[in-house]
Amino acid sequence: MHWTRRELKDKAKNVLRTSYWKAFLVSLVLAVVSGGVSSCSFNSGGSTSMSLPGLSGGTGDVSDGAGLAIILIFVFLAVVIGLVALAFNIFIVAPLTVSVQQYFKQAAQDDVNMNYLVYSFTKGNYLAIVKGMFWSGLLNFLWFLLLFIPGIVKSYAYSMTPYILADNPGIGMKRAVDLSNQMTRGQKWKMFVLDLSFIGWFILGTIAIGIGVLFVLPYYYSTKAELYLVLRGQALHDGISSSAELNLPYV
């Protein structure tokens, strides 16, 4: 099924004409929770020096021991903070991402309902979505460890996973990733160019104290949702998937 950037963007604009502020609020929630928006700014008005006991101004076994203890404490805290951040991303940000994609996917089909923000957190959906997103993220991470470029390519290959899980959380984590891979086969370059076409908007948003990016996100998310609908339609047409597998009430 052929698609163009202009067609996807025009469809996204039509959706946003009547529901932009709802889309903005949904995008804002994800940006805030995922750390895309900082609640405060830090200004270092000049150079600041900090002296830690045992790390400067002394010698001997006592100071060396204190310095080592402080280093170990910092390492421990860094590990704990890292694990907490990872858990937060897995159990909160990832399922929320699916909820946001569910909103935009349904909005593209004239179903504008902000209750989709809690879609992933409902009973029967949550664990399946967490597992699916974790598996997709893990595979992508391993590809990035191998080489940077293959990691980018695979990030596009797995990019439809959140939408697939939104359609059917119970599809299975391996099947969701595999289906995304099949849907994007032969489409990755066009998807990359589609993302590039938003760079100008994001640069302008960044210039506007960074806050302007928030006003671009609904347009970006809506366009990507339109892309998924096209790829899903092609997958159904080619027999790669079925209406039953994706919980669709229509063929």
C-alpha positions in Angstrom: 0.0 0.0 0.0 1.6 3.3 -1.1 1.7 6.2 1.2 3.3 9.7 1.2 4.4 12.1 3.9 1.9 14.7 2.7 -1.0 12.3 2.9 -0.2 11.2 6.4 0.3 14.8 7.6 -2.8 16.0 6.0 -4.8 13.3 7.7 -3.2 14.2 11.0 -4.0 17.9 10.6 -7.6 17.0 9.9 -7.8 15.0 13.1 -6.2 17.8 15.2 -8.4 20.5 13.8 -11.2 19.4 16.1 -9.2 17.8 19.0 -5.8 19.6 19.2 -6.0 20.5 22.8 -6.9 17.0 23.9 -4.0 15.7 21.9 -1.8 18.4 23.5 -2.7 17.3 27.0 -2.1 13.6 26.2 1.3 14.5 24.7 2.1 16.7 27.7 1.4 13.9 30.2 3.8 11.5 28.4 6.4 14.3 28.1 6.3 15.1 31.8 6.2 11.5 33.1 9.0 10.4 30.8 11.2 13.4 31.8 10.8 15.2 28.5 9.9 18.4 30.4 11.9 19.5 33.4 9.9 21.0 36.2 12.8 23.3 37.1 16.0 24.7 35.7 19.4 24.8 37.2 21.6 27.8 36.7 25.2 27.6 37.8 26.0 31.3 38.1 29.8 30.8 37.9 32.2 28.1 38.9 31.3 26.3 42.1 33.8 24.2 44.0 32.8 21.5 46.5 35.1 20.0 49.0 34.4 16.6 50.3 35.9 15.4 53.6 38.6 12.9 53.1 39.0 13.7 49.4 41.1 16.9 49.7 43.3 18.7 52.1 44.7 15.7 54.0 46.8 12.6 53.9 47.0 9.4 55.9 45.1 6.2 56.4 42.1 7.9 58.0 41.5 10.4 55.1 42.1 7.6 52.5 39.6 5.4 54.3 37.0 8.2 54.5 37.5 9.0 50.8 37.0 5.4 49.7 33.9 5.2 51.8 32.4 8.3 50.2 33.3 6.9 46.7 31.5 3.6 47.6 28.5 5.5 48.8 28.3 7.5 45.6 28.6 4.4 43.5 25.9 2.7 45.6 23.6 5.6 45.2 24.2 5.8 41.5 23.4 2.1 41.1 20.2 2.5 43.1 19.1 5.6 41.2 19.8 3.8 37.9 17.8 0.8 38.9 14.9 2.9 40.1 14.9 4.9 36.8 15.0 1.7 34.8 12.1 0.2 36.8 10.1 3.5 36.4 10.7 3.4 32.6 9.7 -0.3 32.4 6.6 -0.2 34.6 5.3 3.3 34.1 6.7 5.1 31.0 6.5 2.2 28.6 2.9 1.3 29.3 2.0 4.9 29.3 3.6 5.2 25.9 1.2 2.5 24.6 -1.7 4.3 26.2 -0.8 7.5 24.4 -0.4 5.7 21.1 -3.7 4.1 21.7 -5.3 7.5 22.1 -3.8 8.8 18.8 -4.6 5.7 16.9 -8.2 5.8 18.0 -8.4 9.6 17.4 -7.4 8.9 13.8 -10.5 6.7 13.6 -12.8 9.4 15.1 -12.7 8.0 18.6 -11.3 10.9 20.7 -11.4 9.8 24.3 -8.8 10.8 26.9 -9.7 7.8 29.0 -7.3 5.9 26.8 -4.5 7.3 28.9 -5.3 4.6 31.5 -5.8 1.9 28.8 -2.5 0.1 29.5 -3.0 0.1 33.3 -6.3 -1.7 33.3 -6.6 -5.3 34.5 -5.7 -7.8 31.7 -3.7 -5.3 29.8 -0.9 -4.1 32.1 1.4 -7.1 32.4 1.1 -8.1 28.8 1.9 -4.6 27.6 4.9 -4.3 30.1 6.3 -7.6 28.8 5.8 -6.7 25.2 7.5 -3.3 25.6 10.3 -4.7 27.7 11.0 -7.4 25.0 11.0 -4.8 22.2 13.3 -2.5 24.2 15.7 -5.3 25.2 16.1 -6.4 21.6 16.7 -2.9 20.4 19.2 -2.3 23.2 21.1 -5.4 22.2 21.3 -4.3 18.6 22.7 -0.9 19.7 25.3 -2.8 21.7 26.3 -4.6 18.5 26.5 -1.5 16.2 24.9 2.0 16.2 23.5 1.9 12.7 21.8 -1.6 13.1 20.4 -0.3 16.3 18.7 2.6 14.5 17.4 0.3 11.8 15.9 -2.0 14.3 14.4 0.9 16.2 12.3 1.5 13.1 11.6 -2.2 12.7 10.2 -2.4 16.2 8.5 1.0 16.2 5.0 -0.4 15.5 5.1 -2.6 18.6 3.3 -0.1 20.9 0.4 0.3 18.4 0.1 -3.5 18.0 0.0 -4.0 21.7 -2.6 -1.2 21.9 -4.7 -3.1 19.4 -4.3 -6.4 21.2 -2.3 -6.5 24.5 -2.6 -10.3 24.5 -1.0 -10.9 21.2 2.2 -12.0 22.9 5.5 -10.1 23.2 7.4 -12.1 20.6 4.5 -11.9 18.1 4.1 -8.2 18.6 7.8 -7.5 17.8 7.8 -10.0 14.9 4.6 -8.4 13.4 6.1 -4.9 13.7 9.2 -6.2 12.0 7.1 -7.5 9.1 4.9 -4.4 8.9 7.9 -2.2 8.5 9.8 -4.3 6.0 10.7 -2.2 3.0 9.3 0.9 4.8 12.1 1.9 7.1 13.8 4.5 4.8 10.5 6.2 4.1 9.8 6.2 7.9 13.2 7.7 8.5 12.6 10.5 6.0 9.2 11.1 7.6 10.9 11.7 10.9 13.4 14.0 9.2 10.5 16.1 7.9 9.7 17.1 11.5 13.2 18.3 12.3 12.4 21.9 11.3 9.4 21.9 13.6 11.3 20.5 16.5 14.2 23.0 16.0 11.7 25.9 16.1 10.2 24.4 19.2 13.5 24.1 20.8 14.4 27.7 20.0 11.2 28.7 21.8 12.8 27.9 25.2 12.2 24.2 24.5 8.5 24.5 25.4 7.5 24.9 21.7 8.4 21.2 21.2 5.3 20.3 23.2 3.1 22.0 20.7 4.7 20.0 17.9 4.3 16.6 19.6 0.5 16.2 18.9 1.2 16.7 15.2 4.1 14.2 15.2 2.2 11.5 17.2 -0.9 12.0 15.0 1.1 11.5 11.9 2.8 8.3 13.2 -0.6 6.9 14.2 -1.8 7.5 10.6 1.3 5.6 9.4 0.4 2.7 11.6 -3.1 2.5 10.2 -1.7 2.3 6.7 0.8 -0.4 7.6 -1.8 -2.3 9.5 -4.1 -2.2 6.5 -1.4 -3.5 4.3 -0.6 -6.3 6.8 -4.2 -7.3 6.7 -4.3 -7.2 2.9 -1.2 -9.3 2.6 -2.3 -11.9 5.2 0.5 -11.1 7.5 -2.0 -10.6 10.3 -5.8 -10.8 10.7 -8.6 -8.8 12.2 -9.0 -11.5 14.9 -5.4 -11.3 15.9 -5.5 -7.5 16.2 -8.9 -7.4 17.9 -10.4 -5.5 15.1 -14.2 -5.5 14.6 -13.8 -5.1 10.8 -11.7 -6.6 8.0 
